[in-house]
Amino acid sequence: MFKIRILHPNTITRLRLQPVMHGMAGLLFFFNAIGIYRSPQPNGFMTVLFLLMGLSSIVFPFVMRRFRNFSGANSLMRMLQVFVCFSACLYFLSHLQPVIGGLHVLVGIGLAYIGWTEYNMLQPAYIMLDIPGVTLPKTFSRKVISWNQLNNVVLRNDLLTIDFKNNKLLQLEVLDNIPDFKAAEINAFCQSRIT
């Protein structure tokens, strides 16, 4: 009945973890550069590639908020990190180091998964208020909360507050510009469903 665009519930925690995740990838690339440089036959191109990717991965979280298309820039950086991890796997396999190559495949798969979840979280999310209940977005699916599990649902000042009967409180930031008369209509609908 009502569809409201919100900031995804997990976005804030994911944004707090981004500097750590990009930094860990950057450190891995720095260690790769050191390992390749200290090998018996150093490869200058791979050393420079890993140094540049390590530096850009560490610096990226501090400059990413300046990009107009924040989600696209983050996805591009994740794809570059995954590509470099798979390239490192091929490099280490060609130099007869299968354990390190296998670890880079696992890191590349992990970074691809992280990039996919970040992409999904940064897409527009919608909450639905209808007859069966409140439909909340999750990372890869949706969750329907029936009205009998709720004490109250209130939309006020671009903040949707959901009060559960188990003393849990969920506040979601509303991204739509909802006029006062529409907010009153949404609140009246929620009160009619709860009582």
C-alpha positions as CSV (number, residue, x, y, z in Angstrom):
1,M,0.0,0.0,0.0
2,F,2.8,2.4,0.9
3,K,6.3,2.1,-0.6
4,I,9.0,4.4,1.0
5,R,12.6,4.8,-0.1
6,I,15.0,4.4,2.8
7,L,18.7,4.1,3.5
8,H,19.4,0.4,3.7
9,P,19.6,-0.7,7.4
10,N,23.1,-2.2,7.0
11,T,24.6,0.7,5.1
12,I,26.1,2.6,8.0
13,T,27.9,-0.4,9.5
14,R,29.1,-1.4,6.0
15,L,30.5,2.1,5.4
16,R,32.3,2.1,8.7
17,L,34.0,-1.2,7.7
18,Q,35.1,0.0,4.2
19,P,38.4,1.6,5.2
20,V,39.4,-1.6,7.0
21,M,38.5,-3.8,4.1
22,H,40.2,-1.6,1.5
23,G,43.2,-1.2,3.9
24,M,43.6,-5.0,4.3
25,A,43.5,-5.5,0.5
26,G,46.1,-2.7,0.2
27,L,48.4,-4.4,2.8
28,L,48.1,-7.7,1.0
29,F,49.3,-6.0,-2.2
30,F,52.2,-4.3,-0.4
31,F,53.3,-7.7,1.0
32,N,53.0,-9.2,-2.5
33,A,55.2,-6.3,-3.9
34,I,57.8,-7.0,-1.1
35,G,57.8,-10.7,-1.8
36,I,58.2,-10.3,-5.5
37,Y,60.9,-7.7,-5.1
38,R,62.9,-10.0,-2.8
39,S,62.5,-13.1,-5.0
40,P,65.6,-14.4,-6.8
41,Q,64.3,-13.1,-10.1
42,P,62.2,-10.0,-9.3
43,N,59.6,-8.8,-11.8
44,G,59.6,-5.0,-11.9
45,F,56.2,-4.7,-13.6
46,M,54.4,-6.9,-11.0
47,T,56.2,-5.1,-8.2
48,V,55.1,-1.7,-9.4
49,L,51.5,-3.0,-10.1
50,F,51.2,-4.3,-6.5
51,L,52.7,-1.1,-5.1
52,L,50.2,1.1,-7.0
53,M,47.2,-1.1,-6.1
54,G,48.3,-1.2,-2.5
55,L,48.6,2.5,-2.3
56,S,45.4,3.2,-4.1
57,S,43.5,0.7,-2.0
58,I,44.7,2.3,1.2
59,V,44.0,5.9,0.0
60,F,40.7,5.2,-1.6
61,P,38.5,5.1,1.5
62,F,39.7,8.6,2.4
63,V,38.8,10.1,-1.0
64,M,35.8,8.0,-2.0
65,R,33.2,10.4,-0.5
66,R,34.3,13.1,-3.0
67,F,33.1,11.0,-6.0
68,R,29.7,11.9,-7.3
69,N,28.9,8.3,-8.1
70,F,30.1,6.8,-4.8
71,S,28.6,3.4,-5.5
72,G,30.2,3.1,-8.9
73,A,33.6,4.2,-7.7
74,N,33.5,1.6,-4.9
75,S,32.4,-1.1,-7.3
76,L,35.2,-0.2,-9.7
77,M,37.8,-0.4,-7.0
78,R,36.6,-3.8,-5.8
79,M,36.7,-5.1,-9.4
80,L,40.3,-3.9,-9.7
81,Q,41.2,-5.5,-6.4
82,V,39.6,-8.8,-7.6
83,F,41.4,-8.6,-10.9
84,V,44.8,-8.0,-9.3
85,C,44.2,-10.9,-6.9
86,F,43.5,-13.3,-9.8
87,S,46.5,-11.9,-11.7
88,A,48.6,-12.5,-8.6
89,C,47.3,-16.1,-8.5
90,L,48.5,-16.7,-12.0
91,Y,51.8,-15.1,-11.3
92,F,52.5,-17.2,-8.2
93,L,51.3,-20.4,-9.9
94,S,53.7,-19.7,-12.8
95,H,56.5,-19.3,-10.3
96,L,55.6,-22.7,-8.6
97,Q,54.1,-21.3,-5.5
98,P,50.6,-23.0,-5.5
99,V,49.8,-22.3,-1.8
100,I,50.1,-18.5,-2.3
101,G,48.3,-18.7,-5.6
102,G,45.4,-20.6,-4.0
103,L,45.2,-18.1,-1.2
104,H,44.9,-15.3,-3.8
105,V,42.0,-17.1,-5.4
106,L,40.3,-17.3,-2.0
107,V,41.0,-13.6,-1.3
108,G,39.7,-12.7,-4.8
109,I,36.5,-14.6,-4.3
110,G,36.1,-13.0,-0.8
111,L,36.6,-9.5,-2.3
112,A,34.2,-10.2,-5.1
113,Y,31.6,-11.2,-2.5
114,I,32.2,-8.1,-0.4
115,G,31.9,-5.9,-3.5
116,W,28.6,-7.6,-4.5
117,T,27.2,-7.0,-1.0
118,E,28.3,-3.4,-1.0
119,Y,26.8,-2.9,-4.4
120,N,23.5,-4.3,-3.2
121,M,23.5,-2.2,0.0
122,L,24.2,1.0,-1.9
123,Q,21.3,0.5,-4.3
124,P,18.0,2.2,-3.4
125,A,16.1,0.2,-0.8
126,Y,12.4,0.3,-0.2
127,I,10.2,-0.5,2.8
128,M,6.7,-1.6,2.1
129,L,3.8,-1.0,4.5
130,D,0.8,-3.1,3.5
131,I,-1.9,-5.4,4.7
132,P,0.3,-8.4,5.7
133,G,2.8,-6.3,7.5
134,V,6.1,-4.4,7.1
135,T,8.5,-5.6,4.4
136,L,12.1,-4.7,5.2
137,P,15.0,-5.1,2.8
138,K,17.8,-7.5,3.9
139,T,21.2,-8.0,2.2
140,F,20.0,-10.4,-0.4
141,S,16.3,-10.8,0.3
142,R,13.3,-9.3,2.0
143,K,11.8,-9.9,5.5
144,V,8.1,-9.5,6.2
145,I,7.2,-8.5,9.8
146,S,3.6,-9.0,10.7
147,W,1.6,-6.3,12.4
148,N,1.0,-8.5,15.5
149,Q,4.8,-8.4,16.2
150,L,4.8,-4.6,16.5
151,N,3.9,-2.1,19.1
152,N,4.1,1.0,16.9
153,V,5.2,2.3,13.6
154,V,5.7,6.1,13.3
155,L,7.0,8.3,10.4
156,R,8.2,11.6,11.7
157,N,10.9,14.1,10.5
158,D,12.3,11.8,7.8
159,L,12.7,9.0,10.3
160,L,10.6,5.8,10.3
161,T,10.6,4.2,13.8
162,I,9.5,0.6,14.2
163,D,8.9,-0.5,17.8
164,F,8.7,-4.3,18.2
165,K,6.9,-6.1,21.0
166,N,10.2,-7.7,22.1
167,N,11.6,-4.2,23.1
168,K,13.6,-3.9,19.9
169,L,13.6,-0.5,18.2
170,L,14.5,0.0,14.6
171,Q,14.9,3.5,13.1
172,L,15.3,4.0,9.4
173,E,16.3,7.1,7.5
174,V,13.7,8.0,4.9
175,L,15.2,9.3,1.7
176,D,11.9,10.4,0.0
177,N,10.5,13.8,0.6
178,I,7.1,13.0,2.1
179,P,4.7,15.8,2.7
180,D,3.0,16.2,6.1
181,F,-0.4,15.1,4.9
182,K,1.1,11.9,3.4
183,A,3.0,11.2,6.6
184,A,-0.2,11.6,8.6
185,E,-1.9,9.1,6.2
186,I,0.9,6.6,6.6
187,N,0.8,6.9,10.4
188,A,-3.0,6.5,10.5
189,F,-2.7,3.4,8.3
190,C,0.0,1.9,10.6
191,Q,-2.1,2.6,13.7
192,S,-5.2,1.0,12.1
193,R,-3.2,-2.2,11.4
194,I,-1.6,-2.4,14.8
195,T,-4.7,-2.0,16.9
